[in-house]
Amino acid sequence: MKFFISKNQFFLGLFVVQTGSVFISFQTPLIEAASQDAWIVFIVCCVIQFIQLYLYERYYSYFKINKFLQWMYSAYWLLLVVTFLAYIQKSLSVWAFPLTPPSVIIGAVVLLSFYANISRPESVMNLGVLLLPLFPLIFIFLSLATPDLVWTNVFPMGNITLKEWGIGLKEAKFAFIGTELYLFYRTFVLKSEKIDVKSLMKFILTISTFYFITLVFILMFFSLEELKIIPEPLVYILKSQEVTFIERLDLFFIFIWMAWSIITVVYLIFTISMFMKKAITKTMTIKKVILHALLFVLPLIIIAQELFNITRDLLIYGHFLFSMIIPLFVIVINMWRGKNAEKA
């Protein structure tokens, strides 16, 4: 499957996948791990993330994987999608559709994903543009809670142990899940558009600021004890705000997040599909039907068996494996082979 994307499409796709997966869920585990120092830990994690992307950009041409690793990555992304779908259903059952059966919610998302993934690749890659007008609205609505913030909630600072730092960095890094997609989509960027350090810095500053604002708002709005009993604190903040033009601000945000989530699922399934075959044929369509059938069944199993925490832990460790360890191994091996070939 060959197509080309612009630099802006490339970074927008990365942004949507990374934020769409964990935007309303990463803050609480991070704060539980690092307490008031969560924002400091997150800043350090952002620096690490920039270094990782810089190394990706410098050595992406050496990242060439065999079919076995392609299937491993596909299985990992499938686990990410089905866990995310289970989380979508769980959140919607709390905030928006408490009486709607899980099969209806998941089935609707899966059908939309299937429809999008039988379209042209260029159409899929342009879906993120639909979200651009919606992102500013989130922070405009969030700013309404500014008078309710307690600035002293971020104190005291600097009291966490080395072990808590490690756990905090692990949770903070989860906010950047999907980073490895950089290596897979970088080769599709138009050759005429260069990605330099400045471009990487802009991207990291954008996504880090996006996350950082929500993290600080949650830290200042809730006490540490309150966070232990509130499932999605960001949604709760919006629910607590009263405005004259919208009866329930949290529901408006939930609908934005649903669109965001659907596009994230579409991007991930499109990526898995790229490994199936180079062209869309009848066989390819059948494979996509089977893939989406799995997307429908597996989240329902996770929900029924209450496996969400287990699959989330698998994803955290899988993120380190597939975004750091395997790329490092593959790049080093291919560089070594290249040098040996030059000598020969």
C-alpha positions, 0 to 999 in steps of 0.5 A, spaced: 500 500 500 503 506 497 501 513 498 504 519 500 502 524 506 505 531 508 509 533 514 503 536 517 498 530 516 504 526 519 504 530 525 497 530 526 496 523 525 501 522 531 498 527 535 491 524 534 493 517 536 497 518 542 492 523 545 486 520 543 488 513 546 489 516 553 487 523 554 482 523 559 485 517 563 493 518 564 493 523 569 490 519 575 495 513 575 501 519 574 498 523 580 497 516 584 504 515 583 508 521 583 503 525 588 504 533 587 510 532 583 506 529 577 507 535 573 515 535 574 515 528 572 511 529 566 516 535 564 522 530 565 518 525 561 517 530 555 524 531 554 525 523 554 520 523 549 523 529 544 530 525 545 526 519 542 523 522 536 530 525 535 533 518 534 527 516 530 528 521 525 536 520 525 535 513 524 528 511 521 531 509 515 534 503 518 528 500 521 526 495 517 522 489 520 521 482 517 514 479 517 514 476 524 515 483 527 510 486 523 505 481 526 508 482 533 506 489 532 500 488 529 498 484 535 500 489 540 496 495 536 490 490 536 491 489 544 491 497 544 485 498 540 480 492 544 483 495 550 481 502 548 474 500 545 473 497 552 475 503 556 470 507 551 464 503 553 466 503 560 466 511 560 460 512 556 456 507 561 458 512 566 457 519 563 453 518 557 449 512 556 448 508 562 443 504 559 446 502 553 448 495 552 456 495 551 455 491 544 451 497 541 456 502 543 462 498 541 458 495 534 457 502 532 465 504 533 467 498 529 462 499 523 464 506 523 472 504 523 470 498 517 467 504 513 473 508 513 478 503 512 475 500 506 476 508 503 482 510 500 488 511 504 488 519 503 481 519 506 483 516 512 489 520 513 485 526 512 480 524 518 484 528 523 483 535 520 476 534 522 478 535 529 482 541 529 476 546 530 474 542 536 481 542 540 481 549 542 473 548 545 476 543 550 481 548 553 476 554 553 471 550 557 476 547 561 478 555 563 471 556 566 474 552 572 480 556 573 476 560 579 475 553 582 483 551 582 487 551 589 494 553 587 496 550 594 494 543 591 501 542 588 505 543 594 509 540 597 514 538 592 520 534 591 518 529 596 517 523 592 522 517 592 527 514 587 522 508 586 516 513 585 520 517 580 520 510 576 513 509 577 511 516 575 515 516 569 512 509 567 505 512 567 507 519 564 510 515 558 504 511 557 501 518 555 505 517 549 503 510 547 503 510 539 510 513 538 512 507 534 508 509 529 513 515 527 517 509 524 512 506 520 509 513 517 516 517 516 517 513 510 510 516 507 512 523 508 513 527 501 521 527 500 520 534 499 518 536 506 524 535 511 523 534 518 528 537 522 529 539 530 525 545 529 519 541 527 520 535 532 520 541 538 514 544 535 510 537 535 513 535 542 511 542 545 504 542 542 502 535 545 506 536 551 502 543 553 496 539 551 497 534 556 500 538 561 494 543 562 490 538 563 494 535 568 495 541 572 488 543 572 486 536 575 492 537 580 489 544 582 482 542 582 482 535 586 485 533 593 489 527 592 484 523 596 478 526 592 482 523 586 482 516 589 474 516 588 473 520 581 474 515 575 475 521 570 477 527 573 477 531 567 470 530 565 468 531 572 471 538 572 467 540 566 461 537 569 461 541 575 461 547 570 455 551 569 454 555 563 447 558 560 448 556 553 449 548 554 446 544 560 451 539 561 458 541 558 461 534 560 456 531 555 458 536 549 466 534 551 464 526 551 461 527 544 468 531 542 472 525 545 467 520 541 469 523 535 476 523 537 476 516 539 473 513 533 478 517 528 484 514 533 481 507 532 481 508 524 488 510 524 490 504 528 486 499 524 489 502 518 496 501 520 494 494 521 491 493 515 498 496 511 501 489 513 496 485 511 497 486 503 499 491 499 493 493 495 486 492 497 483 486 493 477 481 495 481 477 499 484 484 503 476 486 504 475 479 507 481 480 512 478 487 514 471 483 516 475 478 520 479 484 523 473 488 525 469 482 527 475 481 532 474 488 534 467 487 536 468 480 540 474 482 544 472 488 548 466 485 550 470 479 553 475 484 556 468 487 559 465 481 561 471 478 564 473 485 567 480 484 564 481 492 563 487 493 568 490 487 566 490 489 559 492 496 561 498 493 564 500 489 558 500 495 554 504 499 559 510 494 558 508 493 551 509 500 549 517 500 552 518 493 548 515 496 541 517 503 542 524 503 545 527 496 545 525 493 539 526 499 535 533 500 538 535 492 536 532 493 529 536 499 528 543 497 531 542 490 527 541 493 520 546 499 521 551 493 523 549 489 517 550 495 513 557 497 515 559 489 514 556 490 507 560 496 505 566 492 508 565 486 503 
